[in-house]
Amino acid sequence: FAVLLADELIDATPSALQQMIQIYEEVGTSILGVNEVPDELISSYGIVKLANIQNKFSKIESIIEKPKQDAPSNLAVIGRYILTPRIFIELMNTKSGVGGEIQLTDAISKLLQYESIFAHNINGIRYDCGSKLGYLEATVNFGLKHPEIGSQFKKFLKDLVV
């Protein structure tokens, strides 16, 4: 099954989920969508360490939620997951973590003991709509691309800026 977090919007063709499904069909196990993030944002995300780096996807060695220091990489999980049902067992046995919440990242870390999990660096433009600026960037860019109102919206923005 797939999990898509609503605060991460990805503009991609094929879609981020379609990219991941193609890999799932090849490997038959959990896949996490990842992207590189700047060093100053690493502590805001689940971060993966890769066991081997390949072109389309790479095996994950470890994952940590919002590392404060000594992050294993700058590859952040970006709210796109294909997970096997085993994750439910791991979630039931996961204690509260960062922020006093049960973290999906912690359950995925436990899942690594039972199955291989792969990371796919999503090809597309990612908007972090969990931030005000990211939300506005996504709104403007998708508005400009909209087939029915894109040209009207572009005119509105030009008139607004002038």
N, C-alpha and C positions, 0 to 999 in steps of 0.2 A: 504494500500500500504506500501511498505518497502522502507526505506532509508538506504543506506550503504555508510558510508564515506570512501573514498579511502585511507586515511592516517592511518586507523586502519585495520590491517590484523590479522585475527583470525584463528588459526589452531585448528579445532575442528571436532569431529565426534560424533554425527551428527553435521552439520554446525551450527554456531551461529544462522543463520536465521531459520534453521529447528527447533532448540530448541524453538525459539520465536514463530514460527507458531503453534507449538503444544500448547503453552500456549494461544495464541490468539484464537484457536479453542475452548478452554475451557472457556475463559472469554469474548471474543467478543469485546474487546476494546483495546486501545493503549498499547503497550509494549515497554519498553526501555531496551536495553542490558546494564548491568553495571558490573564493576569489582572494587575491592578494589585497591586504589592507595596509595603509601607512602604519609605521611603528607606533605612532601616538594613539592609534585606535585599537591596537591589539587587545588591550584590557577590556574592551567592550564586547568581545566575541568569543565563541568557542573556537579554539585554534588546534589545527591538526599537525602532527609530525608524520611525514611520509616514510614508508619503509623502502620504497623504490619509486623512482619518478619515470613515468612513461608519457607518451604523447596525449592519448585520450583520457586516461585515468591512471591513478596510482593507488597502491595499497597503503592503507593507513596503519601506522605503527601505534600511535597514541593520539588522544584528544583530551584537551583540558578546557574547562569553562572559565572564561575571563581571567587569564593569568595576570597577576600583578607584576611579576618579573620572570625572567628566564623563560620566555615563551619559546616553544619548540620550533616555531616558524612564524611567518606573517600570513599564512593561509587560514582565512576565516571561513567557518561554515556560514552560509548565507541564506538560511531559511528554506532550503529545498532538500528534502530527504526522500529516499525510497528505502523503506525498512522492512525487515522480515518480522513475522509475528513474535519471534523470540523477544523482541524489545519490550513486550508487555510484561513478561516475567521479570526482566531486569528493572523495569519501572516500579513494579510492586515491591521490589527488594532494595530500592534506592532510597537513602535517607536524604533529608534536606541538605542542600549545598549552598552555593553562592546566593545571597539575598534571602536565605531562609526558605527557599523553594526547592522542590524536587526538580532537578535539572535534567532535561533530555540528554544533554551532553554527558552527564555522569552515567546514565543508563547505557548510552552508546559505548562509553569506555568499558563497562562491564561486558557488553555484547562482544567486544573484541576478543574476549577469552574463549568464545564459542564459535565464532565465524569470522571470516575475512570481511573487511569493510573497505570500500574503495572511495576515493575522492575524485571528483570530476571538476576541473577548473572551467566554470561556465563561460561559454562564448556569448557575450552580450553586454549590454549596459545595465549596471545594477544601480538602483536607487534605494537608499536607506531611508524609508519613509517613517522610521522611528525618530528621525530628527526633523525639525521644522524645515530646515533648508532642503534636505533630501525630498521631503514631501512636496515642497513647492517646485523643485527642479523636475520631478516626475510629472506633476500636474501640467506644467508649462510644456515640457517636451512631448508628452502624449497628446496634449491639446493641439499643438502645432501639427502633429501627424494625423489627427483625426480626419477621416475622409469627408465628413459632412460639414464640419465647422472649422477645420484647420486654417483655411485662408481668412475667414472672418476673425478668428482668434489672433492671427498674426497681425492683421490690420489694427485690432484693438490694442495689442501690445505696442505696436509702433506709435499709435496715437497717444498712448499712455506715457511713453518714454519721451516723446518730443515736447 
